């Protein structure tokens, strides 16, 4: 309750303010104050305004709790609802080695299901975490801020909702989104008839298709950096879907080891220098990944591309396709396709290496010219940073991968392979070059619609 003194002060303050605003004359000796006040229309005071004045007088006023806008918010969509579950928890512990600070937020949406890992109380479902620093590498201590229960992490709307939530709750000047899970680039393989995807949810049987990845980023709003902590995603077939919603795109041409990103090595430099720009952060992500696998003698590929250059890639690639088809170099294309650097999905070829091989097999002046322009563009404008690590052939499981063959097809994140792992001809961007026919739905991709690559495939496959 306001005491008499406070109430009197409030009345006086209100009267003075009202009189000043209304032009009432207090200086004349004969001023009839009652008369002048009676002519003034008193403005209505809302209950909220009234309460605000009272709180101010009684000392109950509190300053507004505005959200702190930090330099970076790193959003990691961790779909551990499959046989990568143990790595989901391991990676979160790596994040906790650095944690959020007064300049950087690290948040995750993490999913788990039955059958793979029972640590951390064997909880199931999908939770959101604000990642905080912790020295215990074997136990999570971060705050769970939301328990979503049973959520389909193979639904692109779940990814979009996570992004919107993170931006609203943890605003920043710059954002990075990482999608963590199995990845398949454009096409996974004929054995399972699964194509165009990332974030496979074994509980629902769903995954986010390549076009849906673009829809998710469009719905959640643009980010500065997008990263796929997943296999085989650094392709124009994938990147072109999201080019308008991320300034830089980090990914791997090849499969990733089961452990994927090493998050303490990635987040440490960002925490130390949160003022870094998006291109610098993308480079840090590539280097942290490559440095780790180099240190354990593991093979790997990782790069980042500039999204704004993808339209230029279409222009240069189209000019090259026109020149090659005009010169009728089907035999040269076939030979180059067979010799070009390939990956776990053999129809994925390094674009730079393939184009260079075609150029080397012809004397056609136009093809030579367009090849040189395309190769120069890839190196200088599109792929801004590229790292590879090699490992010799090792019978029984070379290449630095672990024992997980994620879907029984030998293709995915963590797959064991006996292939020699020499990625010297991996230049940072792979492209789809099928040997028999283009996968169903390829022509529906944004890349195929914008470029002549689908026409090129049809041309060289035609008998």
C-alpha positions, -999 to 999 in steps of 0.1 A, spaced: 0 0 0 13 35 -9 18 57 22 3 91 24 36 108 15 40 87 -16 4 93 -27 8 130 -22 40 130 -42 23 111 -70 -7 135 -70 17 165 -71 38 150 -98 8 142 -119 -8 176 -114 24 195 -123 29 174 -154 -7 178 -164 -7 216 -158 25 220 -178 12 201 -207 -21 220 -207 -6 255 -204 -23 264 -171 -12 298 -157 2 295 -121 19 329 -121 -11 353 -120 -21 362 -85 -58 361 -94 -55 327 -113 -84 306 -105 -67 272 -103 -100 253 -98 -115 269 -128 -86 262 -151 -83 226 -139 -120 220 -145 -115 230 -181 -88 204 -187 -98 170 -201 -79 146 -180 -63 118 -200 -73 83 -191 -46 62 -173 -46 25 -181 -43 0 -153 -9 -10 -167 3 26 -166 -11 31 -131 6 0 -119 39 11 -135 37 45 -116 29 27 -84 57 2 -88 81 30 -95 71 49 -63 72 17 -41 105 4 -54 90 -26 -71 100 -15 -106 124 -39 -125 142 -31 -157 129 -49 -188 145 -83 -193 157 -79 -229 174 -109 -245 211 -105 -250 221 -104 -287 254 -123 -289 279 -126 -318 271 -162 -328 244 -187 -322 255 -222 -333 224 -245 -339 231 -282 -341 202 -305 -352 214 -339 -338 193 -367 -352 206 -396 -331 175 -417 -338 195 -444 -355 228 -463 -351 247 -430 -347 232 -424 -312 264 -430 -293 282 -403 -314 253 -378 -307 262 -380 -270 299 -380 -276 296 -349 -298 275 -331 -272 303 -338 -246 328 -323 -271 306 -292 -273 306 -290 -235 344 -288 -235 339 -253 -248 302 -244 -241 283 -212 -246 297 -179 -233 288 -142 -232 295 -139 -269 283 -173 -283 253 -195 -279 255 -233 -286 221 -250 -288 210 -284 -299 179 -304 -307 189 -340 -299 169 -371 -306 173 -407 -293 154 -440 -297 156 -476 -283 182 -501 -293 215 -484 -296 228 -466 -265 217 -466 -229 240 -439 -214 228 -407 -198 199 -424 -181 188 -440 -213 163 -412 -220 143 -414 -252 126 -388 -274 137 -354 -285 151 -326 -263 165 -291 -267 197 -281 -249 215 -250 -241 251 -262 -241 273 -250 -212 309 -257 -203 318 -289 -185 351 -306 -178 335 -341 -176 339 -357 -210 318 -387 -201 287 -370 -188 264 -343 -200 256 -314 -177 240 -289 -201 206 -276 -193 177 -292 -210 154 -263 -219 126 -282 -237 115 -318 -238 96 -323 -270 87 -359 -265 83 -380 -296 91 -358 -326 99 -369 -362 134 -356 -369 131 -368 -405 104 -342 -411 118 -309 -425 93 -290 -404 110 -302 -373 143 -287 -385 125 -254 -394 109 -252 -360 142 -258 -343 158 -230 -363 130 -205 -356 130 -214 -319 168 -210 -316 167 -176 -333 139 -164 -311 153 -176 -278 190 -170 -285 193 -141 -308 227 -133 -324 243 -112 -351 253 -143 -370 240 -178 -372 253 -212 -382 230 -243 -386 245 -278 -386 224 -308 -396 239 -339 -379 231 -374 -391 234 -397 -421 236 -380 -454 234 -393 -489 240 -363 -512 218 -366 -543 213 -404 -543 218 -430 -518 220 -462 -539 197 -484 -558 198 -511 -531 175 -492 -507 157 -470 -532 163 -440 -509 174 -408 -525 181 -371 -520 184 -369 -483 198 -362 -449 186 -367 -413 172 -403 -414 148 -410 -385 147 -448 -380 117 -445 -357 94 -427 -383 111 -441 -414 113 -405 -427 142 -384 -439 146 -348 -451 149 -348 -489 173 -324 -507 144 -301 -518 130 -302 -483 163 -291 -468 158 -259 -489 123 -256 -476 134 -259 -440 160 -232 -443 135 -209 -462 110 -214 -434 134 -208 -405 151 -179 -422 186 -173 -436 217 -183 -418 253 -171 -423 268 -206 -425 252 -240 -431 271 -272 -424 263 -309 -431 278 -331 -404 269 -359 -427 281 -378 -457 284 -369 -494 266 -336 -492 290 -312 -509 274 -312 -544 257 -285 -565 226 -308 -565 224 -301 -527 239 -266 -525 217 -251 -551 186 -259 -530 199 -238 -501 220 -212 -518 195 -184 -510 193 -192 -473 230 -196 -464 259 -174 -473 285 -203 -470 280 -240 -472 303 -265 -454 303 -302 -464 321 -333 -475 324 -348 -510 330 -382 -494 315 -402 -465 324 -390 -430 338 -412 -402 312 -421 -376 325 -394 -352 319 -366 -377 328 -331 -366 352 -327 -336 332 -300 -319 357 -289 -293 383 -282 -320 356 -263 -340 340 -243 -312 372 -234 -294 385 -208 -320 350 -193 -323 348 -189 -285 382 -173 -285 373 -149 -314 335 -145 -316 339 -114 -338 350 -136 -367 329 -133 -398 310 -161 -415 337 -170 -441 363 -173 -413 340 -195 -392 334 -217 -422 371 -221 -427 375 -229 -390 349 -257 -394 368 -272 -423 402 -270 -406 390 -284 -373 375 -314 -391 405 -320 -413 431 -314 -385 414 -340 -363 414 -368 -389 449 -359 -400 461 -363 -364 447 -398 -362 458 -408 -397 422 -409 -410 411 -401 -445 387 -373 -451 374 -345 -474 359 -312 -463 353 -279 -480 332 -248 -480 317 -229 -509 304 -194 -514 266 -196 -521 266 -164 -542 290 -181 -567 266 -209 -574 247 -189 -601 281 -183 -617 287 -220 -616 256 -225 -636 268 -200 -662 302 -215 -665 290 -251 -665 264 -244 -691 290 -229 -715 312 -259 -709 283 -284 -716 274 -265 -748 310 -267 -760 315 -304 -752 282 -314 -769 289 -293 -799 323 -310 -803 306 -344 -798 331 -356 -772 310 -386 -759 340 -409 -760 362 -384 -741 334 -378 -715 330 -415 -710 367 -420 -704 369 -390 -681 339 -402 -661 356 -436 -656 389 -420 -644 376 -391 -624 378 -391 -586 348 -409 -572 333 -415 -538 313 -441 -518 285 -435 -544 304 -442 -576 282 -419 -596 295 -389 -576 326 -375 -592 348 -346 -584 337 -318 -608 370 -302 -612 389 -334 -619 363 -346 -644 363 -313 -664 401 -313 -664 403 -349 -677 378 -341 -705 399 -310 -715 431 -331 -715 416 -356 -740 407 -331 -767 423 -304 -789 390 -286 -795 397 -249 -789 362 -240 -775 362 -269 -751 397 -260 -739 386 -224 -734 354 -232 -715 372 -259 -694 398 -234 -683 371 -208 -674 351 -234 -654 382 -248 -636 394 -213 -627 359 -204 -614 358 -234 -592 392 -228 -576 389 -190 -572 353 -181 -568 333 -212 -557 354 -234 -534 370 -210 -510 387 -236 -488 393 -273 -494 411 -299 -472 418 -336 -478 435 -364 -459 447 -396 -476 452 -431 -463 467 -461 -482 447 -492 -490 442 -514 -460 425 -548 -465 397 -554 -440 389 -517 -434 410 -489 -447 402 -453 -452 401 -444 -416 364 -453 -411 350 -472 -382 331 -505 -381 296 -490 -388 280 -498 -421 250 -477 -414 224 -491 -437 241 -523 -449 251 -507 -482 287 -497 -475 279 -461 -484 270 -440 -454 286 -422 -425 310 -445 -407 310 -472 -434 339 -496 -435 356 -497 -469 385 -514 -484 390 -488 -511 422 -469 -511 417 -434 -498 437 -411 -519 417 -378 -522 444 -358 -540 420 -351 -568 392 -340 -545 388 -302 -552 359 -294 -530 327 -300 -550 314 -333 -564 287 -337 -591 263 -364 -602 275 -384 -633 255 -416 -635 267 -445 -656 234 -458 -668 205 -435 -661 197 -404 -640 180 -412 -608 142 -407 -606 134 -371 -597 168 -356 -607 152 -332 -631 131 -318 -603 161 -305 -584 168 -267 -585 203 -274 -599 188 -294 -628 162 -268 -635 187 -239 -635 216 -257 -654 219 -279 -684 235 -307 -664 204 -329 -668 206 -324 -705 243 -332 -705 236 -365 -686 209 -375 -711 232 -366 -740 262 -386 -730 240 -416 -719 222 -417 -752 233 -445 -776 
